[in-house]
Amino acid sequence: MTTSESRRGPRVGLLVTCLVDVYRPDVGFAAVRLLEQAGCTVVVPTRQTCCGQPAHNSGDNITAAELARAVITAFEPYDYLVAPSGSCVGSVHKYPDLFPHSAEWQSRARHLADRSFELFRFLTDVLGAGDSVQARFPGRVTYHDSCSGLRQLGVKAQPRELLRRVEGLELVEMEDAEVCCGFGGTFCVKYPEISGRMVADKAKAAEATGADALLGGDLGCLLNMAGRLKAAGSAVRVYHTAEVLAGMADGPGIGDAEAD
């Protein structure tokens, strides 16, 4: 991942997220492009780690706090922490709760949490940078609202506002767009049958719109929905919204085979 240290503007530390790093690095590159187009200096701290969400969700607050300390230390030098994931940013917002017996770390955690934003909310609500989107996507898309981004961070109108700037794109809302896809981090592991039914319903809702592509803002949800759609033989492609906004959705969708 590259940096743009020579640019002027807010210095943004990009939290790439584990899933993006392992499964879809293009989402990280798309986030860098969008932030740079909006005038930011983008840095990807090499010492960043997992945000600690899996440990926290499993009740392992000791491990979660250790990971939180690493993230806090890595991102403190920057004006903002931004991530292409409401789920991971939501985890950062919970950091102060991990340090009930340390005033120092609780203060540092709160300071970082106050400067941490999901990508689309940062571009619209903080920077007002909707006009910086320069992309074309000829086709019909539908959008899934991820739970953490929607309910914890208030991310709903922001990605839709940005998508309206994309030339050739038609957004068609699906039924129950705000309903969980069934991923839910460890939820899909603890309750696989319930999770499977939920993602099946979500896939049917996406197909019913007649959309060419299904978009969203959290890679965990997108991997889950893409897997179900591919298993059902659906032609609906799946992309992270950042890929579309950055003009980087001309290749295979999530879960699709790479072109020869």
ABEGO torsion letter per residue (X at the ends): XBBBAABBEBBBBBBAEAAAAAABAAAAAAAAAAAAAAGBBBBBBAABBBAGAAAAAAGBAAAAAAAAAAAAAAAAABABBBBABAAAAAAAAAAAAABAABAAAAAAAAAAAAABBBAAAAAAAAAGAAAABBBBBBEBBBBBBBAAAAAAAGBAAAAAAAAAABBGBBBBBBBGAABBAGAGEAAAAABAAAAAAAAAAAAAAAAAAGBABBBBABAAAAAAAAAAAAAAGBABBBBBAAAAAAGAAABBBBGBBBBX
